[in-house]
Amino acid sequence: MHLSAGQSENAVDNSRDGMKHLRATGGSPMKIRLSAFCFWTAWILLISAPISAHHGGSSYDIKKLTTLKGTVTEFQFVNPHSELFFDVTDASGKVQKWVAEAVSVASLTRYGWTKNTFKPGDQVTITGNLAKNGSFTMRLKKVVLPSGKVLSVEVADDYADQ
């Protein structure tokens, strides 16, 4: 056996003992590296799934805009998405409870919106993309206030083609 300078026979024996221990417990250095790699890959996928699931307009028909006239019942100026609740009376006189999902508070603030932009009873015209599942839900594009002022969500990833 050849030893390099400063290395004792004891160090080589300890190294061999360590390898024997790994083999005895069923783990080789390659298996340990592979296990660690699989663990970290799974962990990263697990924590990133909710992030990627959050964004996008896949639950809305982004190819078509729909305009509704209604009465505001509530405005939630909150993150991650603000929501405008409003009632629409259909052709038969039946009231439908709608919700329009908007972007974040920070984005809306840049467009001039505040928590006091809407109050219950406001008559508004709302344009957006309807939910694909047929519920009374839409992704908000713009709102025309009683005064005629138009509030828009001009730039959003899921409206890029419109």
OpenMM code with the backbone's topology and positions (N, CA, C; nanometers):
from openmm import Vec3, app, unit

residues = "MET HIS LEU SER ALA GLY GLN SER GLU ASN ALA VAL ASP ASN SER ARG ASP GLY MET LYS HIS LEU ARG ALA THR GLY GLY SER PRO MET LYS ILE ARG LEU SER ALA PHE CYS PHE TRP THR ALA TRP ILE LEU LEU ILE SER ALA PRO ILE SER ALA HIS HIS GLY GLY SER SER TYR ASP ILE LYS LYS LEU THR THR LEU LYS GLY THR VAL THR GLU PHE GLN PHE VAL ASN PRO HIS SER GLU LEU PHE PHE ASP VAL THR ASP ALA SER GLY LYS VAL GLN LYS TRP VAL ALA GLU ALA VAL SER VAL ALA SER LEU THR ARG TYR GLY TRP THR LYS ASN THR PHE LYS PRO GLY ASP GLN VAL THR ILE THR GLY ASN LEU ALA LYS ASN GLY SER PHE THR MET ARG LEU LYS LYS VAL VAL LEU PRO SER GLY LYS VAL LEU SER VAL GLU VAL ALA ASP ASP TYR ALA ASP GLN".split()
positions = [
    Vec3(0.0851, -0.1176, 0.0000),
    Vec3(0.0000, 0.0000, 0.0000),
    Vec3(0.0893, 0.1235, 0.0000),
    Vec3(0.0509, 0.2239, -0.0814),
    Vec3(0.1296, 0.3465, -0.0917),
    Vec3(0.0573, 0.4588, -0.0175),
    Vec3(0.1288, 0.5271, 0.0723),
    Vec3(0.0714, 0.6379, 0.1495),
    Vec3(0.1356, 0.7671, 0.1055),
    Vec3(0.0572, 0.8708, 0.0955),
    Vec3(0.1134, 1.0017, 0.0630),
    Vec3(0.1638, 1.0662, 0.1913),
    Vec3(0.2389, 1.1732, 0.1741),
    Vec3(0.2981, 1.2411, 0.2891),
    Vec3(0.1909, 1.2878, 0.3853),
    Vec3(0.2092, 1.2636, 0.5113),
    Vec3(0.1185, 1.3085, 0.6157),
    Vec3(-0.0007, 1.2164, 0.6352),
    Vec3(-0.0084, 1.1079, 0.5592),
    Vec3(-0.1217, 1.0169, 0.5713),
    Vec3(-0.0738, 0.8919, 0.6443),
    Vec3(-0.1513, 0.8496, 0.7401),
    Vec3(-0.1118, 0.7327, 0.8172),
    Vec3(-0.1918, 0.6121, 0.7719),
    Vec3(-0.1446, 0.4958, 0.8094),
    Vec3(-0.2167, 0.3731, 0.7777),
    Vec3(-0.3543, 0.3731, 0.8430),
    Vec3(-0.3620, 0.4396, 0.9588),
    Vec3(-0.4892, 0.4487, 1.0316),
    Vec3(-0.5956, 0.5211, 0.9489),
    Vec3(-0.5577, 0.6309, 0.8794),
    Vec3(-0.6524, 0.7077, 0.7996),
    Vec3(-0.7085, 0.6233, 0.6867),
    Vec3(-0.6247, 0.5440, 0.6241),
    Vec3(-0.6696, 0.4583, 0.5159),
    Vec3(-0.7635, 0.3526, 0.5701),
    Vec3(-0.7311, 0.2945, 0.6855),
    Vec3(-0.8186, 0.1946, 0.7460),
    Vec3(-0.9539, 0.2555, 0.7824),
    Vec3(-0.9538, 0.3804, 0.8352),
    Vec3(-1.0794, 0.4476, 0.8698),
    Vec3(-1.1648, 0.4709, 0.7455),
    Vec3(-1.0988, 0.5077, 0.6368),
    Vec3(-1.1694, 0.5310, 0.5121),
    Vec3(-1.2335, 0.4016, 0.4635),
    Vec3(-1.1602, 0.2938, 0.4717),
    Vec3(-1.2146, 0.1639, 0.4312),
    Vec3(-1.3303, 0.1239, 0.5216),
    Vec3(-1.3170, 0.1517, 0.6521),
    Vec3(-1.4251, 0.1196, 0.7451),
    Vec3(-1.5516, 0.1969, 0.7096),
    Vec3(-1.5368, 0.3232, 0.6694),
    Vec3(-1.6508, 0.4049, 0.6302),
    Vec3(-1.7211, 0.3468, 0.5086),
    Vec3(-1.6422, 0.3019, 0.4112),
    Vec3(-1.6995, 0.2411, 0.2911),
    Vec3(-1.7699, 0.1108, 0.3260),
    Vec3(-1.7104, 0.0339, 0.4167),
    Vec3(-1.7734, -0.0907, 0.4599),
    Vec3(-1.9080, -0.0600, 0.5254),
    Vec3(-1.9112, 0.0467, 0.6063),
    Vec3(-2.0357, 0.0847, 0.6746),
    Vec3(-2.1432, 0.1231, 0.5723),
    Vec3(-2.1042, 0.2028, 0.4707),
    Vec3(-2.2001, 0.2417, 0.3680),
    Vec3(-2.2566, 0.1195, 0.2966),
    Vec3(-2.1691, 0.0282, 0.2597),
    Vec3(-2.2156, -0.0916, 0.1894),
    Vec3(-2.3015, -0.1784, 0.2806),
    Vec3(-2.2642, -0.1867, 0.4077),
    Vec3(-2.3395, -0.2695, 0.5024),
    Vec3(-2.4806, -0.2144, 0.5248),
    Vec3(-2.4971, -0.0837, 0.5158),
    Vec3(-2.6293, -0.0225, 0.5370),
    Vec3(-2.7052, -0.0061, 0.4059),
    Vec3(-2.6494, -0.0561, 0.2965),
    Vec3(-2.7194, -0.0514, 0.1685),
    Vec3(-2.6983, 0.0756, 0.0904),
    Vec3(-2.6088, 0.1620, 0.1312),
    Vec3(-2.5887, 0.2872, 0.0603),
    Vec3(-2.4503, 0.3001, 0.0034),
    Vec3(-2.4436, 0.3260, -0.1231),
    Vec3(-2.3161, 0.3583, -0.1850),
    Vec3(-2.3142, 0.5086, -0.2027),
    Vec3(-2.1984, 0.5668, -0.2240),
    Vec3(-2.1958, 0.7128, -0.2446),
    Vec3(-2.2875, 0.7563, -0.3592),
    Vec3(-2.2962, 0.6777, -0.4640),
    Vec3(-2.3815, 0.7124, -0.5777),
    Vec3(-2.5287, 0.7075, -0.5380),
    Vec3(-2.5680, 0.6073, -0.4599),
    Vec3(-2.7074, 0.5969, -0.4150),
    Vec3(-2.7442, 0.7143, -0.3248),
    Vec3(-2.6496, 0.7530, -0.2416),
    Vec3(-2.6756, 0.8658, -0.1505),
    Vec3(-2.6933, 0.9943, -0.2309),
    Vec3(-2.6088, 1.0162, -0.3302),
    Vec3(-2.6205, 1.1366, -0.4136),
    Vec3(-2.7532, 1.1350, -0.4905),
    Vec3(-2.7886, 1.0190, -0.5442),
    Vec3(-2.9136, 1.0076, -0.6180),
    Vec3(-3.0337, 1.0332, -0.5266),
    Vec3(-3.0292, 0.9787, -0.4056),
    Vec3(-3.1373, 1.0010, -0.3090),
    Vec3(-3.1491, 1.1479, -0.2727),
    Vec3(-3.0368, 1.2123, -0.2507),
    Vec3(-3.0375, 1.3550, -0.2173),
    Vec3(-3.0926, 1.4368, -0.3338),
    Vec3(-3.0498, 1.4028, -0.4547),
    Vec3(-3.0987, 1.4726, -0.5732),
    Vec3(-3.2509, 1.4573, -0.5857),
    Vec3(-3.3008, 1.3357, -0.5697),
    Vec3(-3.4454, 1.3106, -0.5795),
    Vec3(-3.5219, 1.3858, -0.4709),
    Vec3(-3.4684, 1.3867, -0.3492),
    Vec3(-3.5330, 1.4577, -0.2392),
    Vec3(-3.5458, 1.6061, -0.2716),
    Vec3(-3.4354, 1.6695, -0.3132),
    Vec3(-3.4388, 1.8137, -0.3397),
    Vec3(-3.5242, 1.8475, -0.4617),
    Vec3(-3.5227, 1.7629, -0.5623),
    Vec3(-3.6074, 1.7858, -0.6791),
    Vec3(-3.7545, 1.7808, -0.6397),
    Vec3(-3.7913, 1.6790, -0.5630),
    Vec3(-3.9303, 1.6673, -0.5169),
    Vec3(-3.9694, 1.7860, -0.4301),
    Vec3(-3.8811, 1.8304, -0.3443),
    Vec3(-3.9100, 1.9428, -0.2553),
    Vec3(-3.9342, 2.0702, -0.3362),
    Vec3(-3.8495, 2.0951, -0.4359),
    Vec3(-3.8643, 2.2157, -0.5183),
    Vec3(-3.9958, 2.2101, -0.5968),
    Vec3(-4.0275, 2.0951, -0.6537),
    Vec3(-4.1546, 2.0822, -0.7265),
    Vec3(-4.2742, 2.1026, -0.6348),
    Vec3(-4.2645, 2.0512, -0.5147),
    Vec3(-4.3740, 2.0629, -0.4189),
    Vec3(-4.4018, 2.2080, -0.3817),
    Vec3(-4.2968, 2.2849, -0.3551),
    Vec3(-4.3210, 2.4237, -0.3150),
    Vec3(-4.3508, 2.5142, -0.4331),
    Vec3(-4.3102, 2.4763, -0.5543),
    Vec3(-4.3358, 2.5633, -0.6692),
    Vec3(-4.4728, 2.5392, -0.7313),
    Vec3(-4.5356, 2.4266, -0.7058),
    Vec3(-4.6663, 2.3966, -0.7662),
    Vec3(-4.7721, 2.5016, -0.7327),
    Vec3(-4.7881, 2.5424, -0.6058),
    Vec3(-4.8903, 2.6442, -0.5773),
    Vec3(-4.8607, 2.7776, -0.6446),
    Vec3(-4.7342, 2.8098, -0.6639),
    Vec3(-4.6987, 2.9364, -0.7276),
    Vec3(-4.7427, 2.9365, -0.8730),
    Vec3(-4.7109, 2.8300, -0.9458),
    Vec3(-4.7478, 2.8265, -1.0867),
    Vec3(-4.8981, 2.8086, -1.1040),
    Vec3(-4.9632, 2.7441, -1.0118),
    Vec3(-5.1073, 2.7231, -1.0220),
    Vec3(-5.1843, 2.8517, -0.9998),
    Vec3(-5.1257, 2.9464, -0.9317),
    Vec3(-5.1961, 3.0677, -0.8937),
    Vec3(-5.2258, 3.1587, -1.0127),
    Vec3(-5.1288, 3.1756, -1.1004),
    Vec3(-5.1435, 3.2762, -1.2049),
    Vec3(-5.1982, 3.2212, -1.3352),
    Vec3(-5.2542, 3.3125, -1.4150),
    Vec3(-5.3033, 3.2772, -1.5467),
    Vec3(-5.4536, 3.2867, -1.5549),
    Vec3(-5.5013, 3.2936, -1.6771),
    Vec3(-5.6432, 3.3063, -1.6993),
    Vec3(-5.7047, 3.1799, -1.7559),
    Vec3(-5.6474, 3.0659, -1.7259),
    Vec3(-5.6935, 2.9415, -1.7873),
    Vec3(-5.8374, 2.9058, -1.7516),
    Vec3(-5.8892, 2.9561, -1.6423),
    Vec3(-6.0277, 2.9236, -1.6066),
    Vec3(-6.1270, 3.0217, -1.6687),
    Vec3(-6.0760, 3.1169, -1.7467),
    Vec3(-6.1610, 3.2164, -1.8121),
    Vec3(-6.1484, 3.2048, -1.9638),
    Vec3(-6.2541, 3.2421, -2.0340),
    Vec3(-6.2524, 3.2431, -2.1802),
    Vec3(-6.1859, 3.3727, -2.2245),
    Vec3(-6.0540, 3.3686, -2.2393),
    Vec3(-5.9786, 3.4914, -2.2669),
    Vec3(-5.9896, 3.5375, -2.4120),
    Vec3(-6.0564, 3.4612, -2.4951),
    Vec3(-6.0738, 3.4988, -2.6362),
    Vec3(-6.1955, 3.5899, -2.6568),
    Vec3(-6.2805, 3.5986, -2.5552),
    Vec3(-6.4076, 3.6708, -2.5714),
    Vec3(-6.4331, 3.7635, -2.4524),
    Vec3(-6.4672, 3.8877, -2.4815),
    Vec3(-6.5055, 3.9838, -2.3779),
    Vec3(-6.6574, 3.9920, -2.3703),
    Vec3(-6.7088, 4.0021, -2.2482),
    Vec3(-6.8524, 4.0149, -2.2240),
    Vec3(-6.8757, 4.1400, -2.1398),
    Vec3(-6.9804, 4.2142, -2.1712),
    Vec3(-7.0142, 4.3352, -2.0961),
    Vec3(-7.1488, 4.3157, -2.0272),
    Vec3(-7.1530, 4.3489, -1.8973),
    Vec3(-7.2741, 4.3367, -1.8163),
    Vec3(-7.3015, 4.4688, -1.7454),
    Vec3(-7.4294, 4.4989, -1.7250),
    Vec3(-7.4688, 4.6148, -1.6440),
    Vec3(-7.5239, 4.5605, -1.5137),
    Vec3(-7.4800, 4.6204, -1.4028),
    Vec3(-7.5254, 4.5706, -1.2746),
    Vec3(-7.5130, 4.6721, -1.1635),
    Vec3(-7.5469, 4.6253, -1.0440),
    Vec3(-7.5434, 4.7077, -0.9234),
    Vec3(-7.4407, 4.6494, -0.8276),
    Vec3(-7.3467, 4.7325, -0.7851),
    Vec3(-7.2418, 4.6888, -0.6932),
    Vec3(-7.3044, 4.6505, -0.5591),
    Vec3(-7.2615, 4.5341, -0.5066),
    Vec3(-7.3049, 4.4932, -0.3727),
    Vec3(-7.1883, 4.4970, -0.2745),
    Vec3(-7.0659, 4.4782, -0.3264),
    Vec3(-6.9474, 4.4794, -0.2391),
    Vec3(-6.8220, 4.4913, -0.3242),
    Vec3(-6.7189, 4.5554, -0.2679),
    Vec3(-6.5882, 4.5636, -0.3336),
    Vec3(-6.4835, 4.5252, -0.2309),
    Vec3(-6.4097, 4.4174, -0.2591),
    Vec3(-6.3019, 4.3739, -0.1698),
    Vec3(-6.1690, 4.4122, -0.2326),
    Vec3(-6.1072, 4.5140, -0.1785),
    Vec3(-5.9797, 4.5684, -0.2267),
    Vec3(-5.8687, 4.4974, -0.1500),
    Vec3(-5.8420, 4.3714, -0.1867),
    Vec3(-5.7499, 4.2856, -0.1121),
    Vec3(-5.6576, 4.2098, -0.2075),
    Vec3(-5.5486, 4.1572, -0.1527),
    Vec3(-5.4574, 4.0708, -0.2272),
    Vec3(-5.4941, 3.9261, -0.2017),
    Vec3(-5.4678, 3.8341, -0.2892),
    Vec3(-5.3902, 3.8530, -0.4114),
    Vec3(-5.4727, 3.9098, -0.5260),
    Vec3(-5.6070, 3.8976, -0.5201),
    Vec3(-5.6926, 3.9529, -0.6250),
    Vec3(-5.8097, 4.0247, -0.5609),
    Vec3(-5.8308, 4.1486, -0.6027),
    Vec3(-5.9492, 4.2216, -0.5567),
    Vec3(-6.0708, 4.1645, -0.6270),
    Vec3(-6.1879, 4.1790, -0.5628),
    Vec3(-6.3106, 4.1262, -0.6212),
    Vec3(-6.4222, 4.2284, -0.6113),
    Vec3(-6.4954, 4.2416, -0.7210),
    Vec3(-6.6106, 4.3301, -0.7276),
    Vec3(-6.7357, 4.2421, -0.7382),
    Vec3(-6.8213, 4.2511, -0.6392),
    Vec3(-6.9456, 4.1732, -0.6376),
    Vec3(-7.0580, 4.2640, -0.6871),
    Vec3(-7.1415, 4.2101, -0.7761),
    Vec3(-7.2492, 4.2915, -0.8308),
    Vec3(-7.3670, 4.2029, -0.8715),
    Vec3(-7.4843, 4.2640, -0.8741),
    Vec3(-7.6071, 4.1945, -0.9143),
    Vec3(-7.6442, 4.2364, -1.0556),
    Vec3(-7.6844, 4.1386, -1.1357),
    Vec3(-7.7310, 4.1625, -1.2721),
    Vec3(-7.8718, 4.1048, -1.2817),
    Vec3(-7.9634, 4.1829, -1.3356),
    Vec3(-8.1004, 4.1345, -1.3560),
    Vec3(-8.1114, 4.0827, -1.4986),
    Vec3(-8.1472, 3.9529, -1.5116),
    Vec3(-8.1558, 3.8936, -1.6457),
    Vec3(-8.2872, 3.9325, -1.7142),
    Vec3(-8.3078, 3.8848, -1.8355),
    Vec3(-8.4253, 3.9220, -1.9167),
    Vec3(-8.5575, 3.8834, -1.8508),
    Vec3(-8.5556, 3.7784, -1.7677),
    Vec3(-8.6797, 3.7354, -1.7019),
    Vec3(-8.7034, 3.8067, -1.5685),
    Vec3(-8.6114, 3.8968, -1.5316),
    Vec3(-8.6260, 3.9705, -1.4071),
    Vec3(-8.5582, 3.9055, -1.2878),
    Vec3(-8.4957, 3.7921, -1.3097),
    Vec3(-8.4266, 3.7214, -1.2009),
    Vec3(-8.2894, 3.7853, -1.1765),
    Vec3(-8.2560, 3.8034, -1.0475),
    Vec3(-8.1277, 3.8645, -1.0107),
    Vec3(-8.0190, 3.7565, -1.0028),
    Vec3(-7.9095, 3.7826, -1.0723),
    Vec3(-7.7935, 3.6933, -1.0704),
    Vec3(-7.6826, 3.7604, -0.9901),
    Vec3(-7.6228, 3.6849, -0.8993),
    Vec3(-7.5123, 3.7347, -0.8164),
    Vec3(-7.3813, 3.7067, -0.8900),
    Vec3(-7.3107, 3.8110, -0.9291),
    Vec3(-7.1858, 3.7995, -1.0051),
    Vec3(-7.0666, 3.8433, -0.9215),
    Vec3(-6.9493, 3.7956, -0.9607),
    Vec3(-6.8240, 3.8433, -0.9033),
    Vec3(-6.7238, 3.8610, -1.0176),
    Vec3(-6.6555, 3.9744, -1.0144),
    Vec3(-6.5507, 4.0032, -1.1126),
    Vec3(-6.4175, 4.0051, -1.0381),
    Vec3(-6.3278, 3.9169, -1.0810),
    Vec3(-6.1960, 3.9092, -1.0181),
    Vec3(-6.1023, 4.0067, -1.0883),
    Vec3(-6.0353, 4.0885, -1.0082),
    Vec3(-5.9405, 4.1866, -1.0619),
    Vec3(-5.7978, 4.1450, -1.0244),
    Vec3(-5.7038, 4.2313, -1.0560),
    Vec3(-5.5639, 4.2061, -1.0223),
    Vec3(-5.5354, 4.2519, -0.8794),
    Vec3(-5.4099, 4.2535, -0.8408),
    Vec3(-5.3703, 4.2878, -0.7040),
    Vec3(-5.3976, 4.4342, -0.6696),
    Vec3(-5.3959, 4.4618, -0.5418),
    Vec3(-5.4152, 4.5986, -0.4921),
    Vec3(-5.3089, 4.6913, -0.5494),
    Vec3(-5.1844, 4.6450, -0.5526),
    Vec3(-5.0754, 4.7293, -0.6052),
    Vec3(-5.1010, 4.7676, -0.7504),
    Vec3(-5.1424, 4.6709, -0.8311),
    Vec3(-5.1706, 4.6996, -0.9722),
    Vec3(-5.2891, 4.7936, -0.9866),
    Vec3(-5.3962, 4.7683, -0.9142),
    Vec3(-5.5142, 4.8550, -0.9224),
    Vec3(-5.4826, 4.9967, -0.8774),
    Vec3(-5.4008, 5.0090, -0.7758),
    Vec3(-5.3616, 5.1420, -0.7267),
    Vec3(-5.2893, 5.2196, -0.8363),
    Vec3(-5.2040, 5.1521, -0.9118),
    Vec3(-5.1344, 5.2187, -1.0231),
    Vec3(-5.2325, 5.2687, -1.1284),
    Vec3(-5.3476, 5.2008, -1.1421),
    Vec3(-5.4496, 5.2424, -1.2385),
    Vec3(-5.5452, 5.3457, -1.1809),
    Vec3(-5.5235, 5.3863, -1.0532),
    Vec3(-5.6051, 5.4905, -0.9924),
    Vec3(-5.7199, 5.4402, -0.9058),
    Vec3(-5.7268, 5.3103, -0.8813),
    Vec3(-5.8324, 5.2556, -0.7976),
    Vec3(-5.7975, 5.2730, -0.6510),
    Vec3(-5.9002, 5.2833, -0.5659),
    Vec3(-5.8820, 5.2862, -0.4210),
    Vec3(-5.9865, 5.1939, -0.3587),
    Vec3(-5.9763, 5.1756, -0.2280),
    Vec3(-6.0759, 5.0917, -0.1592),
    Vec3(-6.2143, 5.1569, -0.1617),
    Vec3(-6.2188, 5.2868, -0.1931),
    Vec3(-6.3465, 5.3595, -0.1978),
    Vec3(-6.3966, 5.3824, -0.3400),
    Vec3(-6.3375, 5.3153, -0.4375),
    Vec3(-6.3776, 5.3348, -0.5767),
    Vec3(-6.5237, 5.2983, -0.5992),
    Vec3(-6.5698, 5.1930, -0.5330),
    Vec3(-6.7085, 5.1473, -0.5482),
    Vec3(-6.7793, 5.1462, -0.4144),
    Vec3(-6.9076, 5.1730, -0.4182),
    Vec3(-6.9882, 5.1592, -0.2968),
    Vec3(-7.1147, 5.0832, -0.3338),
    Vec3(-7.1723, 5.0114, -0.2395),
    Vec3(-7.2955, 4.9375, -0.2681),
    Vec3(-7.4015, 5.0308, -0.3266),
    Vec3(-7.4666, 4.9815, -0.4308),
    Vec3(-7.5709, 5.0610, -0.4966),
    Vec3(-7.5240, 5.1276, -0.6244),
    Vec3(-7.3907, 5.1388, -0.6449),
    Vec3(-7.3400, 5.1994, -0.7681),
    Vec3(-7.3863, 5.1186, -0.8889),
    Vec3(-7.4369, 5.1884, -0.9898),
    Vec3(-7.4727, 5.1247, -1.1165),
    Vec3(-7.3482, 5.1280, -1.2050),
    Vec3(-7.3017, 5.0106, -1.2475),
    Vec3(-7.1775, 5.0027, -1.3239),
    Vec3(-7.1961, 4.9151, -1.4478),
    Vec3(-7.1085, 4.9365, -1.5441),
    Vec3(-7.1004, 4.8510, -1.6618),
    Vec3(-6.9637, 4.7836, -1.6558),
    Vec3(-6.9649, 4.6510, -1.6546),
    Vec3(-6.8430, 4.5738, -1.6317),
    Vec3(-6.8128, 4.4884, -1.7548),
    Vec3(-6.6869, 4.4930, -1.7975),
    Vec3(-6.6426, 4.4133, -1.9114),
    Vec3(-6.5315, 4.3206, -1.8659),
    Vec3(-6.5403, 4.1956, -1.9103),
    Vec3(-6.4367, 4.0998, -1.8745),
    Vec3(-6.4561, 3.9668, -1.9452),
    Vec3(-6.3784, 3.8699, -1.9039),
    Vec3(-6.3822, 3.7349, -1.9604),
    Vec3(-6.4596, 3.6434, -1.8673),
    Vec3(-6.5638, 3.5779, -1.9208),
    Vec3(-6.6466, 3.4879, -1.8401),
    Vec3(-6.5708, 3.3614, -1.8012),
    Vec3(-6.6094, 3.3053, -1.6880),
    Vec3(-6.5530, 3.1781, -1.6431),
    Vec3(-6.5977, 3.0682, -1.7388),
    Vec3(-6.5082, 2.9748, -1.7679),
    Vec3(-6.5401, 2.8635, -1.8579),
    Vec3(-6.6389, 2.7657, -1.7960),
    Vec3(-6.6477, 2.7631, -1.6633),
    Vec3(-6.7344, 2.6650, -1.5972),
    Vec3(-6.8812, 2.7074, -1.5908),
    Vec3(-6.9137, 2.8234, -1.6463),
    Vec3(-7.0528, 2.8675, -1.6505),
    Vec3(-7.1012, 2.9406, -1.5260),
    Vec3(-7.0147, 2.9555, -1.4261),
    Vec3(-7.0553, 3.0287, -1.3051),
    Vec3(-7.0651, 3.1779, -1.3355),
    Vec3(-7.1276, 3.2517, -1.2472),
    Vec3(-7.1413, 3.3963, -1.2636),
    Vec3(-7.0138, 3.4650, -1.2141),
    Vec3(-6.9046, 3.4340, -1.2820),
    Vec3(-6.7725, 3.4853, -1.2463),
    Vec3(-6.7035, 3.5334, -1.3726),
    Vec3(-6.6290, 3.6413, -1.3608),
    Vec3(-6.5525, 3.6906, -1.4751),
    Vec3(-6.4194, 3.7480, -1.4297),
    Vec3(-6.3262, 3.7524, -1.5215),
    Vec3(-6.1971, 3.8169, -1.5006),
    Vec3(-6.2121, 3.9594, -1.5513),
    Vec3(-6.1929, 4.0560, -1.4642),
    Vec3(-6.2217, 4.1963, -1.4932),
    Vec3(-6.1242, 4.2581, -1.5926),
    Vec3(-6.1811, 4.3293, -1.6903),
    Vec3(-6.1025, 4.4050, -1.7884),
    Vec3(-6.1217, 4.5556, -1.7671),
    Vec3(-6.2489, 4.5976, -1.7530),
    Vec3(-6.2761, 4.7397, -1.7278),
    Vec3(-6.4130, 4.7577, -1.6648),
    Vec3(-6.4284, 4.8732, -1.5988),
    Vec3(-6.5547, 4.9112, -1.5361),
    Vec3(-6.5848, 5.0551, -1.5745),
    Vec3(-6.7100, 5.0809, -1.6114),
    Vec3(-6.7547, 5.2179, -1.6363),
    Vec3(-6.8380, 5.2581, -1.5152),
    Vec3(-6.7920, 5.3643, -1.4476),
    Vec3(-6.8588, 5.4132, -1.3265),
    Vec3(-6.9841, 5.4928, -1.3616),
    Vec3(-7.0692, 5.5197, -1.2615),
    Vec3(-7.1907, 5.5993, -1.2866),
    Vec3(-7.1591, 5.7357, -1.3492),
    Vec3(-7.0441, 5.7913, -1.3179),
    Vec3(-7.0047, 5.9221, -1.3716),
    Vec3(-6.9601, 5.9139, -1.5176),
    Vec3(-6.9417, 5.7915, -1.5693),
    Vec3(-6.8922, 5.7739, -1.7056),
    Vec3(-6.7422, 5.7485, -1.7112),
    Vec3(-6.6758, 5.7654, -1.5977),
    Vec3(-6.5319, 5.7410, -1.5920),
    Vec3(-6.5043, 5.5918, -1.6134),
    Vec3(-6.4031, 5.5624, -1.6949),
    Vec3(-6.3661, 5.4238, -1.7242),
    Vec3(-6.2417, 5.3871, -1.6443),
    Vec3(-6.2522, 5.2781, -1.5691),
    Vec3(-6.1376, 5.2234, -1.4968),
    Vec3(-6.1006, 5.0921, -1.5641),
    Vec3(-5.9756, 5.0829, -1.6067),
    Vec3(-5.9320, 4.9649, -1.6809),
    Vec3(-5.8200, 4.8920, -1.6114),
    Vec3(-5.8073, 4.7675, -1.6481),
    Vec3(-5.6904, 4.6878, -1.6147),
    Vec3(-5.6236, 4.6686, -1.7499),
    Vec3(-5.5330, 4.7598, -1.7834),
    Vec3(-5.4784, 4.7679, -1.9186),
    Vec3(-5.3826, 4.6561, -1.9546),
    Vec3(-5.2921, 4.6240, -1.8656),
    Vec3(-5.1873, 4.5285, -1.8995),
    Vec3(-5.1913, 4.4123, -1.8012),
    Vec3(-5.2237, 4.2962, -1.8529),
    Vec3(-5.2193, 4.1744, -1.7737),
    Vec3(-5.1858, 4.0611, -1.8686),
    Vec3(-5.1121, 3.9647, -1.8220),
    Vec3(-5.0659, 3.8549, -1.9077),
    Vec3(-5.1792, 3.7876, -1.9824),
    Vec3(-5.2912, 3.7665, -1.9162),
    Vec3(-5.3976, 3.6911, -1.9802),
    Vec3(-5.4835, 3.7775, -2.0724),
    Vec3(-5.4506, 3.9070, -2.0871),
    Vec3(-5.5209, 3.9923, -2.1818),
    Vec3(-5.4299, 4.0371, -2.2955),
    Vec3(-5.3118, 3.9801, -2.3022),
    Vec3(-5.2116, 4.0282, -2.3968),
    Vec3(-5.2584, 4.0225, -2.5413),
    Vec3(-5.3419, 3.9252, -2.5771),
    Vec3(-5.3857, 3.9088, -2.7149),
    Vec3(-5.5108, 3.9876, -2.7487),
    Vec3(-5.5637, 4.0667, -2.6568),
    Vec3(-5.6895, 4.1359, -2.6827),
    Vec3(-5.6686, 4.2837, -2.7090),
] * unit.nanometer
topology = app.Topology()
chain = topology.addChain("A")
for resn in residues:
    res = topology.addResidue(resn, chain)
    for name in ("N", "CA", "C"):
        topology.addAtom(name, app.Element.getBySymbol(name[0]), res)
